[in-house]
Amino acid sequence: MAAYTAADVKALREKTAAGMLDCKNALVEAEGDFDKAVELLRVKGLKGVTKREGRVASNGLVASYVDGGVGVLVEINCETDFVAKSEPFKQLAQRLLDQAVAVKATDAESLLASELDGKTVKDVLDEGNAQLGEKIEVRRVARVEGSRVAAYLHRTASDLPPTIGVLVALDVDSDDAAATGRDVAMHAAAMSPLYLTRDEVPADIVETERRVAEEKGREEGKPDAALPRIVEGRVNAFFKDNVLLEQAFAKDPKLTVSKVLAAAGTNVTSFARFRVGA
């Protein structure tokens, strides 16, 4: 007679996010002792950490923290959506977000090198890797500051945690500015801007856009005299597609984001946008 029940397997899987067969085998080896089964799965997980290093972690979640004029965004990846929606993974993500806030991390490297409960966050992550049986990694960390910060998290599926996150730093500290900032954050989640202003676009990228626009114009048989105007038009179209302040506002495409902000008496000084796996 089995020393465990189907309910035990279900509970062990929910606690550890390990596979069904792994949970069954652990309970068999532990002769039905739940806590021992948990420990066996952790030991097995630790042995597999190195083997998982080369695997792809393209699922996960984005978590955010906002307190007045400070915002922190963290992307934490795993291999499957099953683990992404598990409580142990979400708890680990919250722990890492809290640490990023505490140490004022501005990138993944500084977060991983920081000390948490007597060990590095990298070691904590390896323990989570072992517990969950998948490759777990902190991919990106961002910290923005302003007079006020607005945030938006988006779920692409109702049963999964947020996979898109945006922070928007504003130059005005008011509830009205924050409301507009959240609208802009929602816009950024949908429209995927790469830069805040056209001045932030690297010169080599602008030059490439100009070269491509000119070559395309010549292939289309446009007259040489018209090429400068055509090139400028296409480069401006690139800016309107990729620069946040120049994009057509998602809620009212007749207005640009900059005009929406101006109408609210505020402006965006910086932003961060993460999409899991992108």
N, C-alpha and C positions, 0 to 999 in steps of 0.2 A: 504493500500500500504506500502511495506517495506521501512524503512527509510535508507536503505543502499543498495549497489549494490554488485554483485559478485566480482567486482574489489576491493571494500572496504574490503571484507572478505579476498581476496588474499593479499592485502597490509598489513592488520593487522596480518595475519599469517606470512608473511615474516618478519615483524618488531619484532614480539614477539616470533615466533616459537611455539605458542600455537596451540592446535588442531582446526580443522575446525569448529566443533560444538561449542567449547568454544568461538571462534571468532564471530560466528553468534550470540550466546546468548549475548555476551558482547555488540555487536552493537545494538541489540534489546533493551537491558537495557539502553544503552546510547542514545537511540533514534537517532542513526546515527552519533553521535558526536565521531569522530575518536580518539581524544586525551583522551576523557573520557573513551572510550572503552579500550584503552591501560592501563589507570590507574585501571580500574576494573579488568583487567586480572592480574595486578601486585598484587592487594590486595588479589585476590583469590589465587594467587601463594604463597604469604607470609603465608596465613592460612594453606597451605598444606606442608610447609617446613618440619615440624616435622613428618608428615605422610610418607614423602618420604625417611626418613633416612634409613629405612631398605631395600629399593629397590636396585636392582643391576644396577650399572653404568658401562657397559662393552663396550660402544662405546666412541667416543671422538677423540682427536687428540694429536699429539706430535708437539711441537713448539721449535725452537732453535734460539739461538743468538750467534754470533761469532764476536769477535773484536780482531784481532791479536792473542795474546796468551791466551785469555779467551773465554771459551765456556759455555753456559748454556742451559740445556735441561729441558723441563717441559712437563709432561703428565697430561692432563685435561680430565676427563671422564664425560659422560652423558649417558642417557639410550637408546636413539635411534639414528640411523644414520641420521634421518630427522633433529634433533637438531644439530648433529655434523657438518652438512654442512650448517647450517643457519648462516647468518651474525652476529646476536647478540651473538651467541656462539663463533664464531671466533674472534669477537671484544673483548669479555671478556677474551678469551685465550691470546690475544696479550697484554691486560692490565696486566694480571697476569705474563706473561713472562717479561714484562718491569719492573714490581715490583721485580721479582726475581733477575733480573740483578742489579737493583738499590740498593737492600739491601744485595747483595752478598749471597743470600740464598743457602744453601748446601743440604737442604732437605725440604719436604713438611711442616713439623712442623714449621720451622723457617719462611717460607714464610707466612703461615696462621696467625702467631702471629704478623707479622709486620704491621705497620700502613700505610694506604693508604687513602689520602683525609679525614683525621680525624676519620677514623674507622679502625678496623682490617680487614685484607684480608678475614678472616673467615666471617665477616659481609658482606663484598662485595660479597663473594661467595653465601651467603644466599639470597642476593638480586637478584643475577643472577638466582639462583634456583627458586625464586618466579616468576621472569619475564618469564623464559623459561618453567616453569611448569614441570620440571624434576629434578631428583637428579643430582647435578653438584658437582664434587669434584676434588681437586688437589691430584693426587695419588702419583706422584714422582717428585722430583727435583734433578738435578745433576749439579755440576759446576766442570769443569776441567780447568787446567791451564798448559801451557807449553811455549816453545819458539814460537810455532805456533799451532793453533787449526784448524782442518778441520772438516766439518760437512756433513752429508747426511740425507735427509728426503725422505721417500718412501711412495707413495700412493698405496694402494692395490686395489683401484677402482678410476677411473678417475673423478667421481663426488663427491668424498669424500676428506677431508683434509688428510694430511700425518698421517699415523698411526704407522710408524716405524721411529725412529730417532736415529742417532749415532753421537757421538762426539769423535774425536781422538786427543789427545795432543801429539805433536811432540817435539823432542829436538833440532830441527834445524829450523831457521826462514828463509825460502826461498820459492819462488813460486814453484820450483821443488818438494821440500819436501811437500808442501801443496797439490800439484796435486797427489802425491803418497798417502798422507794421506787421500784424498778423495776416492781414489780407495780402500784403506783399510777400510774406513768407509762403502763404498758400500758392500764390502766383509762381514763385520760384520753384516750388515743389513740382508744379505741373510743367513749367516752361524751360527748366534746366539751363539757366544762364551760367556762363562760365566766368564772367568778369562783372565788376560793379560799374566801371566807367570805361570808355574807349581808351583812356590814357593808361589803363592797366593791361591792355592787350600787348603782348610782347611784339617788338618791332619786326622780328623775323616772321611772325605769323601774319602781320599786316602786309609785309612785303610779298609773302607767298600768295595771299589773297589777290593782291594787285597783279602779280605775274600771271596767275591762273585766269583772272578776269580778262587781261589783255590777250592772252593766247586764245581764250575761248572766243573773244570778239573777232580776232583775225580769222579763226576757223569758220565763223559764221559769215565772213565776207563783209564785215563792217568797214566803212571807209576810215582811213587813217585819221582824218580830221575829227571824226566822231569818237575815236577810241578813248581819249582822256575823260570825256564826259561819261562814257559807258563804264569805264573802270571805276570812277568815283562812285557812280550809282551802285555798282555791285559791291564795292567795299562798304559803302554805307548800309547796304542790305545785310551784309555780314554782321556789322555792329548791331543792327536792330534785332537780329536773331540771337545774338550771344551776349550782349551787354544788358545787364538787368535794368538800369535806368532808362535805356532806350527801347526796351521791349514794349509792344502793345499790351496794355494791362488785360489780364485774362478775363476779368469781370466786365470790362468795358473797353473793347479793342480800339475805340475811337480816341482813347487817351493813352499816353505813355505812362510808365510807372513813375517817372520823375514828376509828371504833372499831377498825378494822384497824390504823391507825397507833398508837393507844394501846396495843393489845396487843403491839406491837413496841417500845414504849417510845420512840416518836419522834413528830414532827409535821411537817407541811409548812408552810414559812414563805413560799414563793412557788413559782409554776410558770409555764411558758410552753408553749403548744401552737400549732404551725403545721400547716396542711394546704395543700398547693400549690393555689393558685387560689381558696381559700375565704376 
